[in-house]
Amino acid sequence: MKYQEMTAAQLAGVAHEQTIAVVPIAAVEQHGPHLPTGTDTILCTAIAEAVEQALPAQMVLTPTVWLGASAHHLRWGATLDSGLTNYVATLCDLARSLLDDGTQRLLLLNGHGGNIDPMRIALRQLQPRYPQAILAAGCYWSVADELRAATLEGEHSFVGHACEFETSLMLHLRPDLVDEPRRDAGPLIPDQIEGLFIARDMRQRTEAGYTGRPDLASPAKGERLFTGIVSRLTAAIQQLLAQPQGTEYQDLL
């Protein structure tokens, strides 16, 4: 079920106890010299829509929130940013709109690294008001760590930025938007030392605004990643649908 394609009467008839509302959240920001600024939004939307096709009667999919927390990209330009306070408030407002309308299970499905901290803060702020609800959040790639590690060849086998992972997915989904040449991004300046976080933006961490080995990306890798992520995410959402609801410890045993 796609929220924006349904009437108010149809939405009022949704069996909330048997469904989950999924809100894709992403970003529009620079993605180096070879990927479009809408990469995160394109990828997150495509994955969310594929999962909705697998669970059409159990999932209410909202439009993708394309504006993200992207201040760490601003010095590269070609970036649209929502300040952290505003972004957390926006996520809370969207969630409250759904929860106050009857939603009992909610997933913020993330496609941008800068949104991770804000989405968790948003759920922490919401949970005291809706203790009976299932409130979940996560990145679409988090369900497929083993698949990602087995598929990517570069030393940076994690999800970076306009990297081998994202570039492969774009080559599978929108090859017309991928520019050449694609080069090794070179060393990535760390943002952690011995588990201690260091606040550095992408001008400090990268030579050209991207990470990893996009030169190793391929459509075949992208297809394998996309298919595997959709399958694993579908299974994860089915687990969320099976989670018991309640406000006390004993309710959840």
Sequence and secondary structure as in RCSB ss.txt:
>XXXX:A:sequence
MKYQEMTAAQLAGVAHEQTIAVVPIAAVEQHGPHLPTGTDTILCTAIAEAVEQALPAQMVLTPTVWLGASAHHLR
WGATLDSGLTNYVATLCDLARSLLDDGTQRLLLLNGHGGNIDPMRIALRQLQPRYPQAILAAGCYWSVADELRAA
TLEGEHSFVGHACEFETSLMLHLRPDLVDEPRRDAGPLIPDQIEGLFIARDMRQRTEAGYTGRPDLASPAKGERL
FTGIVSRLTAAIQQLLAQPQGTEYQDLL
>XXXX:A:secstr
 BGGGS HHHHHT  GGG EEEEEE  B  BTTTB TTHHHHHHHHHHHHHHHHSTTTEEE   B  B  GGGGG
GSS BB  HHHHHHHHHHHHHHHHTTT  EEEEEE  GGGHHHHHHHHHHHTTT TTSEEEEEEGGGGGHHHHHH
H  SS  S  SSSHHHHHHHHHH GGG  S          SEETTEE    HHHH SSS  S GGG  HHHHHHH
HHHHHHHHHHHHHHHHHS   SSGGGG 
